[in-house]
Amino acid sequence: MVRRSQSSNPRSVVVLTSGTDWGTRAAGQRRSSGAESEIPQRQSAKIKALQQAIRLANLAVDKKNWSTARYALSRARALTDALPANVAVRERERLSAVRKRYSARNTPAAKNAQQAKAAPAKRTGGRKPAPKKSTTKNAVQKPRPAPVRDLGDRLINRAALGYSSADETERTRTR
């Protein structure tokens, strides 16, 4: 038998094959959830594991690592189901807050909040923004040619350039 995993996800289920089902082996793989991991026996260990799963889910949601957040939330759900309802009330509240943040990851409100966070803080000086120019005029206008530079009264020494004799240049200067 050969142990094969085509996925880079360490939590994916690994299929043991004898080599005869190579074509259909990948279809048998699926992403494992945190619910399949072992649940501790003692209640204090369950609460500690629940706190750890909530912390991991919070960190994953902060870093937008959605697959890790999904895994941690499913592990936390399995742990809360294994605990009595009146135990770990604070942890359950924290878990519901993380679930809300996770479920709101693709909503327009979350995207707006992300854009507002990314925008730099505005200065509160007395300056007002410049009025916006209309774009319809700019589309119709032709581009302006570059301005012609005024070179002033410059004299060119044509004799030095080989165009004429020196006495002709003297005549051009006196004009």
MDAnalysis code that builds the backbone (N, CA, C; Angstrom):
import MDAnalysis as mda
import numpy as np

u = mda.Universe.empty(525, n_residues=175, atom_resindex=np.repeat(np.arange(175), 3), trajectory=True)
u.add_TopologyAttr("name", ["N", "CA", "C"] * 175)
u.add_TopologyAttr("resid", np.arange(1, 176))
u.add_TopologyAttr("resname", ["MET", "VAL", "ARG", "ARG", "SER", "GLN", "SER", "SER", "ASN", "PRO", "ARG", "SER", "VAL", "VAL", "VAL", "LEU", "THR", "SER", "GLY", "THR", "ASP", "TRP", "GLY", "THR", "ARG", "ALA", "ALA", "GLY", "GLN", "ARG", "ARG", "SER", "SER", "GLY", "ALA", "GLU", "SER", "GLU", "ILE", "PRO", "GLN", "ARG", "GLN", "SER", "ALA", "LYS", "ILE", "LYS", "ALA", "LEU", "GLN", "GLN", "ALA", "ILE", "ARG", "LEU", "ALA", "ASN", "LEU", "ALA", "VAL", "ASP", "LYS", "LYS", "ASN", "TRP", "SER", "THR", "ALA", "ARG", "TYR", "ALA", "LEU", "SER", "ARG", "ALA", "ARG", "ALA", "LEU", "THR", "ASP", "ALA", "LEU", "PRO", "ALA", "ASN", "VAL", "ALA", "VAL", "ARG", "GLU", "ARG", "GLU", "ARG", "LEU", "SER", "ALA", "VAL", "ARG", "LYS", "ARG", "TYR", "SER", "ALA", "ARG", "ASN", "THR", "PRO", "ALA", "ALA", "LYS", "ASN", "ALA", "GLN", "GLN", "ALA", "LYS", "ALA", "ALA", "PRO", "ALA", "LYS", "ARG", "THR", "GLY", "GLY", "ARG", "LYS", "PRO", "ALA", "PRO", "LYS", "LYS", "SER", "THR", "THR", "LYS", "ASN", "ALA", "VAL", "GLN", "LYS", "PRO", "ARG", "PRO", "ALA", "PRO", "VAL", "ARG", "ASP", "LEU", "GLY", "ASP", "ARG", "LEU", "ILE", "ASN", "ARG", "ALA", "ALA", "LEU", "GLY", "TYR", "SER", "SER", "ALA", "ASP", "GLU", "THR", "GLU", "ARG", "THR", "ARG", "THR", "ARG"])
u.atoms.positions = np.array([
    [0.839, -1.190, 0.000],
    [0.000, 0.000, 0.000],
    [0.875, 1.242, 0.000],
    [0.378, 2.264, -0.662],
    [1.123, 3.516, -0.769],
    [0.290, 4.611, -0.115],
    [0.924, 5.406, 0.702],
    [0.229, 6.530, 1.329],
    [0.398, 7.728, 0.408],
    [-0.710, 8.245, -0.160],
    [-0.625, 9.339, -1.126],
    [-1.549, 10.477, -0.702],
    [-1.069, 11.696, -0.831],
    [-1.895, 12.880, -0.624],
    [-1.541, 13.871, -1.720],
    [-2.512, 14.244, -2.519],
    [-2.248, 15.199, -3.594],
    [-2.448, 16.626, -3.125],
    [-2.923, 16.796, -1.952],
    [-3.236, 18.135, -1.471],
    [-2.094, 18.671, -0.623],
    [-1.908, 19.986, -0.673],
    [-0.907, 20.603, 0.196],
    [-1.519, 20.942, 1.550],
    [-2.815, 20.704, 1.696],
    [-3.493, 20.985, 2.958],
    [-3.183, 19.860, 3.939],
    [-2.547, 20.167, 5.071],
    [-2.186, 19.095, 5.999],
    [-3.391, 18.459, 6.669],
    [-4.555, 19.123, 6.619],
    [-5.742, 18.556, 7.257],
    [-6.586, 17.724, 6.300],
    [-6.138, 17.567, 5.063],
    [-6.939, 16.777, 4.131],
    [-6.769, 15.295, 4.459],
    [-7.798, 14.554, 4.181],
    [-7.780, 13.125, 4.478],
    [-6.861, 12.427, 3.493],
    [-5.999, 11.564, 4.001],
    [-5.057, 10.838, 3.152],
    [-5.654, 9.472, 2.846],
    [-5.592, 9.088, 1.593],
    [-6.156, 7.814, 1.155],
    [-5.025, 6.807, 0.994],
    [-5.194, 5.643, 1.578],
    [-4.212, 4.573, 1.406],
    [-4.654, 3.726, 0.231],
    [-3.793, 3.578, -0.748],
    [-4.190, 2.859, -1.958],
    [-3.184, 1.755, -2.248],
    [-3.648, 0.783, -2.985],
    [-2.753, -0.292, -3.411],
    [-2.251, -0.055, -4.822],
    [-2.677, 1.050, -5.449],
    [-2.198, 1.378, -6.773],
    [-3.175, 1.060, -7.879],
    [-4.298, 0.408, -7.560],
    [-5.250, 0.033, -8.603],
    [-6.266, 1.134, -8.883],
    [-6.432, 2.050, -7.960],
    [-7.464, 3.078, -8.121],
    [-6.871, 4.463, -8.302],
    [-5.774, 4.550, -9.040],
    [-5.087, 5.834, -9.179],
    [-5.989, 6.908, -9.779],
    [-6.845, 6.565, -10.699],
    [-7.673, 7.580, -11.360],
    [-8.738, 8.164, -10.468],
    [-9.288, 7.388, -9.570],
    [-10.404, 7.867, -8.739],
    [-9.973, 8.207, -7.329],
    [-8.703, 8.101, -7.036],
    [-8.242, 8.319, -5.663],
    [-8.496, 9.753, -5.199],
    [-8.264, 10.743, -6.063],
    [-8.414, 12.139, -5.660],
    [-9.859, 12.468, -5.311],
    [-10.814, 11.782, -5.916],
    [-12.216, 12.044, -5.624],
    [-12.571, 11.618, -4.209],
    [-11.811, 10.684, -3.661],
    [-12.077, 10.217, -2.299],
    [-11.535, 11.146, -1.234],
    [-10.686, 12.071, -1.597],
    [-10.132, 12.996, -0.612],
    [-11.111, 14.126, -0.353],
    [-11.168, 14.534, 0.876],
    [-11.991, 15.690, 1.199],
    [-11.331, 16.443, 2.340],
    [-11.702, 17.682, 2.452],
    [-11.116, 18.530, 3.478],
    [-11.681, 18.122, 4.833],
    [-10.814, 17.893, 5.782],
    [-11.301, 17.515, 7.108],
    [-11.675, 18.769, 7.879],
    [-12.577, 18.613, 8.811],
    [-12.968, 19.744, 9.646],
    [-12.409, 19.527, 11.042],
    [-12.496, 20.526, 11.858],
    [-11.989, 20.408, 13.217],
    [-12.818, 19.473, 14.071],
    [-14.028, 19.140, 13.596],
    [-14.898, 18.267, 14.379],
    [-14.360, 16.849, 14.445],
    [-13.510, 16.459, 13.476],
    [-12.980, 15.097, 13.479],
    [-11.823, 14.901, 14.450],
    [-11.253, 16.018, 14.946],
    [-10.126, 15.883, 15.864],
    [-10.620, 15.394, 17.228],
    [-9.703, 14.864, 18.001],
    [-10.079, 14.269, 19.293],
    [-10.561, 15.329, 20.268],
    [-11.576, 14.953, 21.046],
    [-12.103, 15.844, 22.072],
    [-11.631, 15.308, 23.418],
    [-11.057, 16.186, 24.247],
    [-10.563, 15.715, 25.550],
    [-11.683, 15.153, 26.421],
    [-11.316, 14.317, 27.385],
    [-12.305, 13.676, 28.250],
    [-12.756, 14.599, 29.379],
    [-11.804, 15.239, 30.035],
    [-12.148, 16.073, 31.193],
    [-12.754, 17.402, 30.748],
    [-13.641, 17.920, 31.586],
    [-14.337, 19.155, 31.246],
    [-13.383, 20.349, 31.209],
    [-12.429, 20.393, 32.150],
    [-11.486, 21.521, 32.159],
    [-10.620, 21.521, 30.901],
    [-10.260, 20.339, 30.432],
    [-9.466, 20.236, 29.201],
    [-10.303, 20.648, 27.989],
    [-11.602, 20.334, 28.023],
    [-12.484, 20.753, 26.928],
    [-12.588, 22.275, 26.872],
    [-12.704, 22.913, 28.042],
    [-12.806, 24.373, 28.086],
    [-11.516, 25.005, 27.590],
    [-10.388, 24.445, 28.007],
    [-9.098, 24.978, 27.562],
    [-8.947, 24.834, 26.047],
    [-9.353, 23.688, 25.509],
    [-9.280, 23.473, 24.060],
    [-10.230, 24.411, 23.320],
    [-11.395, 24.683, 23.926],
    [-12.357, 25.613, 23.328],
    [-11.768, 27.028, 23.277],
    [-11.132, 27.453, 24.363],
    [-10.505, 28.779, 24.390],
    [-9.414, 28.882, 23.327],
    [-8.660, 27.822, 23.188],
    [-7.584, 27.806, 22.190],
    [-8.167, 27.886, 20.773],
    [-9.254, 27.152, 20.530],
    [-9.882, 27.173, 19.207],
    [-10.459, 28.556, 18.902],
    [-11.043, 29.210, 19.909],
    [-11.596, 30.554, 19.703],
    [-10.474, 31.537, 19.412],
    [-9.366, 31.415, 20.130],
    [-8.207, 32.294, 19.898],
    [-7.673, 32.099, 18.479],
    [-7.568, 30.834, 18.063],
    [-7.088, 30.535, 16.707],
    [-8.039, 31.096, 15.655],
    [-9.347, 30.965, 15.879],
    [-10.331, 31.481, 14.926],
    [-10.244, 33.001, 14.834],
    [-10.074, 33.664, 15.979],
    [-9.932, 35.123, 15.983],
    [-8.722, 35.564, 15.182],
    [-7.591, 34.917, 15.412],
    [-6.371, 35.262, 14.685],
    [-6.537, 35.022, 13.184],
    [-7.173, 33.910, 12.844],
    [-7.353, 33.572, 11.431],
    [-8.271, 34.575, 10.733],
    [-9.323, 35.010, 11.415],
    [-10.230, 35.994, 10.820],
    [-9.513, 37.329, 10.685],
    [-8.689, 37.695, 11.681],
    [-7.926, 38.947, 11.597],
    [-6.997, 38.946, 10.392],
    [-6.372, 37.792, 10.140],
    [-5.418, 37.694, 9.028],
    [-6.086, 37.282, 7.724],
    [-7.405, 37.132, 7.745],
    [-8.188, 36.735, 6.562],
    [-7.753, 35.373, 6.023],
    [-7.387, 34.489, 6.930],
    [-7.027, 33.115, 6.568],
    [-8.282, 32.270, 6.787],
    [-9.132, 32.222, 5.763],
    [-10.485, 31.691, 5.937],
    [-10.504, 30.186, 6.152],
    [-9.589, 29.440, 5.546],
    [-9.616, 27.983, 5.740],
    [-9.249, 27.631, 7.177],
    [-8.285, 28.317, 7.748],
    [-7.925, 28.069, 9.144],
    [-9.055, 28.494, 10.070],
    [-9.704, 29.603, 9.738],
    [-10.830, 30.058, 10.559],
    [-11.965, 29.043, 10.522],
    [-12.239, 28.489, 9.332],
    [-13.295, 27.476, 9.214],
    [-12.977, 26.261, 10.062],
    [-11.720, 25.823, 10.015],
    [-11.292, 24.663, 10.800],
    [-11.452, 24.942, 12.293],
    [-10.997, 26.111, 12.742],
    [-11.062, 26.442, 14.169],
    [-12.511, 26.577, 14.632],
    [-13.366, 27.148, 13.794],
    [-14.769, 27.301, 14.176],
    [-15.476, 25.952, 14.267],
    [-15.157, 25.038, 13.357],
    [-15.802, 23.725, 13.440],
    [-15.292, 22.951, 14.653],
    [-14.021, 23.129, 14.997],
    [-13.481, 22.499, 16.213],
    [-14.150, 23.097, 17.446],
    [-14.326, 24.399, 17.465],
    [-14.975, 25.047, 18.602],
    [-16.432, 24.599, 18.728],
    [-17.095, 24.433, 17.595],
    [-18.484, 23.960, 17.646],
    [-18.573, 22.559, 18.230],
    [-17.664, 21.681, 17.835],
    [-17.662, 20.320, 18.369],
    [-17.403, 20.338, 19.872],
    [-16.515, 21.224, 20.307],
    [-16.213, 21.303, 21.745],
    [-17.382, 21.876, 22.528],
    [-18.077, 22.886, 21.987],
    [-19.233, 23.438, 22.709],
    [-20.377, 22.426, 22.753],
    [-20.518, 21.621, 21.724],
    [-21.551, 20.576, 21.759],
    [-21.243, 19.517, 22.807],
    [-19.964, 19.304, 23.089],
    [-19.567, 18.298, 24.074],
    [-19.678, 18.812, 25.509],
    [-19.850, 20.118, 25.669],
    [-19.964, 20.703, 27.007],
    [-21.431, 20.942, 27.358],
    [-21.763, 20.919, 28.649],
    [-23.134, 21.267, 29.057],
    [-23.444, 22.730, 28.723],
    [-24.720, 23.065, 28.593],
    [-25.129, 24.395, 28.134],
    [-24.778, 25.490, 29.131],
    [-24.747, 25.164, 30.439],
    [-24.506, 26.212, 31.432],
    [-23.019, 26.436, 31.715],
    [-22.147, 25.701, 31.020],
    [-20.709, 25.816, 31.241],
    [-20.095, 26.647, 30.109],
    [-19.088, 27.428, 30.428],
    [-18.325, 28.221, 29.461],
    [-19.216, 29.196, 28.693],
    [-20.013, 29.963, 29.441],
    [-20.931, 30.924, 28.820],
    [-20.144, 32.037, 28.129],
    [-19.079, 32.525, 28.775],
    [-18.270, 33.605, 28.190],
    [-17.622, 33.150, 26.891],
    [-17.150, 31.908, 26.873],
    [-16.520, 31.378, 25.659],
    [-17.541, 31.263, 24.524],
    [-18.773, 30.888, 24.872],
    [-19.819, 30.789, 23.843],
    [-20.128, 32.169, 23.239],
    [-20.119, 33.211, 24.091],
    [-20.353, 34.562, 23.585],
    [-19.215, 34.992, 22.660],
    [-17.989, 34.718, 23.065],
    [-16.845, 35.053, 22.219],
    [-16.909, 34.293, 20.898],
    [-17.337, 33.033, 20.961],
    [-17.442, 32.211, 19.754],
    [-18.504, 32.779, 18.805],
    [-19.623, 33.234, 19.353],
    [-20.656, 33.793, 18.467],
    [-20.178, 35.087, 17.819],
    [-19.365, 35.875, 18.544],
    [-18.810, 37.110, 17.956],
    [-17.854, 36.769, 16.810],
    [-17.043, 35.728, 16.990],
    [-16.113, 35.318, 15.927],
    [-16.897, 34.789, 14.735],
    [-17.964, 34.035, 15.003],
    [-18.796, 33.510, 13.910],
    [-19.405, 34.640, 13.094],
    [-19.835, 35.714, 13.777],
    [-20.399, 36.868, 13.066],
    [-19.348, 37.499, 12.156],
    [-18.138, 37.673, 12.679],
    [-17.067, 38.266, 11.878],
    [-16.718, 37.375, 10.698],
    [-16.733, 36.056, 10.912],
    [-16.404, 35.121, 9.837],
    [-17.488, 35.127, 8.766],
    [-18.749, 35.159, 9.188],
    [-19.833, 35.104, 8.205],
    [-19.959, 36.413, 7.430],
    [-19.464, 37.518, 7.991],
    [-19.555, 38.814, 7.315],
    [-18.341, 39.107, 6.459],
    [-17.550, 38.085, 6.119],
    [-16.275, 38.348, 5.428],
    [-16.455, 38.821, 3.996],
    [-17.542, 38.475, 3.326],
    [-17.702, 38.858, 1.922],
    [-18.866, 39.814, 1.691],
    [-19.383, 40.398, 2.754],
    [-20.528, 41.289, 2.594],
    [-20.063, 42.675, 2.175],
    [-20.933, 43.462, 1.557],
    [-20.551, 44.826, 1.170],
    [-20.146, 45.686, 2.368],
    [-20.798, 45.469, 3.525],
    [-20.452, 46.258, 4.716],
    [-19.017, 45.984, 5.147],
    [-18.607, 44.726, 5.062],
    [-17.231, 44.380, 5.443],
    [-16.240, 44.992, 4.461],
    [-16.591, 45.005, 3.179],
    [-15.691, 45.604, 2.187],
    [-15.590, 47.113, 2.386],
    [-16.712, 47.761, 2.727],
    [-16.685, 49.201, 2.990],
    [-15.843, 49.515, 4.213],
    [-15.967, 48.693, 5.245],
    [-15.167, 48.902, 6.449],
    [-13.691, 48.718, 6.144],
    [-13.387, 47.757, 5.287],
    [-11.987, 47.513, 4.914],
    [-11.433, 48.692, 4.117],
    [-12.239, 49.263, 3.223],
    [-11.795, 50.411, 2.442],
    [-11.617, 51.638, 3.332],
    [-12.514, 51.814, 4.300],
    [-12.404, 52.949, 5.212],
    [-11.145, 52.827, 6.064],
    [-10.818, 51.608, 6.433],
    [-9.614, 51.364, 7.234],
    [-8.367, 51.644, 6.405],
    [-8.407, 51.317, 5.129],
    [-7.245, 51.493, 4.259],
    [-7.038, 52.951, 3.864],
    [-8.095, 53.765, 3.877],
    [-7.973, 55.168, 3.473],
    [-7.159, 55.930, 4.518],
    [-6.246, 56.799, 4.089],
    [-5.450, 57.548, 5.066],
    [-6.302, 58.560, 5.822],
    [-5.882, 58.893, 7.025],
    [-6.626, 59.854, 7.845],
    [-6.526, 61.243, 7.216],
    [-7.650, 61.938, 7.177],
    [-7.678, 63.265, 6.559],
    [-7.183, 64.304, 7.556],
    [-6.522, 65.342, 7.024],
    [-6.064, 66.431, 7.886],
    [-7.236, 67.349, 8.199],
    [-7.214, 67.912, 9.387],
    [-8.317, 68.772, 9.792],
    [-7.971, 70.243, 9.649],
    [-7.011, 70.580, 8.784],
    [-6.670, 71.985, 8.536],
    [-7.822, 72.674, 7.833],
    [-7.747, 73.977, 7.694],
    [-8.827, 74.738, 7.090],
    [-8.868, 74.653, 5.577],
    [-8.052, 73.836, 4.978],
    [-7.996, 73.777, 3.514],
    [-9.182, 73.014, 2.959],
    [-9.738, 73.540, 1.905],
    [-10.851, 72.870, 1.243],
    [-10.329, 72.174, -0.005],
    [-10.920, 71.070, -0.393],
    [-10.455, 70.389, -1.606],
    [-10.749, 71.214, -2.846],
    [-9.902, 71.088, -3.845],
    [-10.086, 71.818, -5.095],
    [-11.331, 71.301, -5.796],
    [-12.086, 72.197, -6.447],
    [-13.295, 71.730, -7.137],
    [-12.920, 70.811, -8.296],
    [-13.754, 69.796, -8.489],
    [-13.479, 68.836, -9.553],
    [-13.797, 69.456, -10.906],
    [-12.921, 69.216, -11.853],
    [-13.141, 69.720, -13.207],
    [-14.031, 68.728, -13.952],
    [-14.864, 69.267, -14.824],
    [-15.750, 68.375, -15.551],
    [-14.948, 67.606, -16.601],
    [-15.235, 66.347, -16.728],
    [-14.494, 65.498, -17.659],
    [-15.071, 65.550, -19.058],
    [-16.298, 66.076, -19.221],
    [-16.888, 66.112, -20.558],
    [-16.168, 67.127, -21.446],
    [-15.742, 68.257, -20.876],
    [-15.013, 69.241, -21.667],
    [-13.674, 68.681, -22.128],
    [-12.992, 68.008, -21.223],
    [-11.660, 67.489, -21.526],
    [-11.694, 66.453, -22.647],
    [-12.776, 65.720, -22.723],
    [-12.870, 64.702, -23.759],
    [-13.015, 65.333, -25.142],
    [-13.667, 66.511, -25.219],
    [-13.919, 67.159, -26.495],
    [-12.729, 68.017, -26.917],
    [-12.031, 68.639, -25.966],
    [-10.942, 69.552, -26.298],
    [-9.795, 68.839, -26.986],
    [-9.149, 69.587, -27.884],
    [-7.958, 69.049, -28.545],
    [-6.757, 69.324, -27.662],
    [-5.767, 68.506, -27.713],
    [-4.584, 68.766, -26.882],
    [-3.871, 70.038, -27.344],
    [-3.425, 70.836, -26.387],
    [-2.742, 72.092, -26.683],
    [-1.335, 71.828, -27.180],
    [-0.877, 72.557, -28.214],
    [0.509, 72.364, -28.655],
    [1.469, 72.956, -27.624],
    [2.689, 72.482, -27.646],
    [3.695, 72.977, -26.713],
    [4.005, 74.436, -27.029],
    [4.191, 75.280, -26.020],
    [4.453, 76.702, -26.286],
    [5.814, 76.891, -26.957],
    [5.883, 77.889, -27.846],
    [7.128, 78.194, -28.549],
    [7.984, 79.039, -27.622],
    [9.215, 78.640, -27.432],
    [10.091, 79.363, -26.522],
    [10.661, 80.600, -27.200],
    [10.626, 81.708, -26.499],
    [11.203, 82.949, -27.008],
    [12.689, 82.945, -26.693],
    [13.532, 82.916, -27.719],
    [14.973, 82.829, -27.524],
    [15.626, 84.195, -27.406],
    [14.880, 85.275, -27.635],
    [15.437, 86.615, -27.510],
    [16.280, 86.993, -28.721],
    [17.146, 88.028, -28.570],
    [18.015, 88.496, -29.656],
    [19.335, 87.743, -29.596],
    [19.360, 86.590, -30.168],
    [20.597, 85.826, -30.177],
    [21.214, 85.921, -31.560],
    [22.510, 86.085, -31.608],
    [23.217, 86.193, -32.883],
    [23.934, 84.893, -33.175],
    [23.829, 84.461, -34.395],
    [24.483, 83.228, -34.808],
    [25.709, 83.574, -35.638],
    [26.828, 83.032, -35.266],
    [28.071, 83.259, -35.999],
    [28.089, 82.312, -37.185],
    [27.589, 82.797, -38.334],
    [27.478, 81.946, -39.523],
    [28.851, 81.594, -40.083],
    [29.824, 82.490, -39.914],
    [31.177, 82.217, -40.425],
    [31.796, 81.052, -39.664],
    [31.544, 80.992, -38.354],
    [32.092, 79.891, -37.560],
    [31.454, 78.571, -37.963],
    [30.233, 78.661, -38.441],
    [29.550, 77.448, -38.878],
    [29.893, 77.083, -40.316],
    [30.587, 77.993, -41.025],
    [31.017, 77.695, -42.382],
    [30.017, 78.056, -43.443],
    [29.023, 78.887, -43.131],
    [28.032, 79.253, -44.124],
    [28.464, 80.455, -44.960],
    [29.150, 81.383, -44.369],
    [29.541, 82.582, -45.132],
    [30.824, 83.160, -44.541],
    [31.284, 84.268, -45.160],
    [32.528, 84.878, -44.684],
    [32.268, 85.717, -43.443],
    [33.342, 86.187, -42.796],
    [33.242, 86.941, -41.556],
    [32.623, 88.305, -41.781],
    [32.873, 88.973, -42.960],
    [32.334, 90.306, -43.188],
    [30.812, 90.270, -43.356],
    [30.228, 89.164, -43.817],
    [28.774, 89.087, -43.904],
    [28.164, 89.016, -42.516],
    [28.840, 88.364, -41.596],
    [28.311, 88.295, -40.223],
    [28.346, 89.658, -39.571],
    [29.344, 90.476, -39.914],
    [29.395, 91.822, -39.369],
    [28.205, 92.629, -39.854],
    [27.808, 92.444, -41.104],
    [26.674, 93.175, -41.643],
    [25.378, 92.754, -40.951],
    [25.224, 91.480, -40.629],
    [23.994, 91.014, -39.978],
    [23.884, 91.535, -38.564],
    [25.021, 91.762, -37.900],
    [24.982, 92.289, -36.540],
    [24.565, 93.761, -36.502],
    [24.978, 94.495, -37.502],
    [24.695, 95.928, -37.492],
    [23.276, 96.254, -37.901],
    [22.577, 95.387, -38.488],
    [21.200, 95.646, -38.935],
    [20.257, 95.937, -37.830],
])
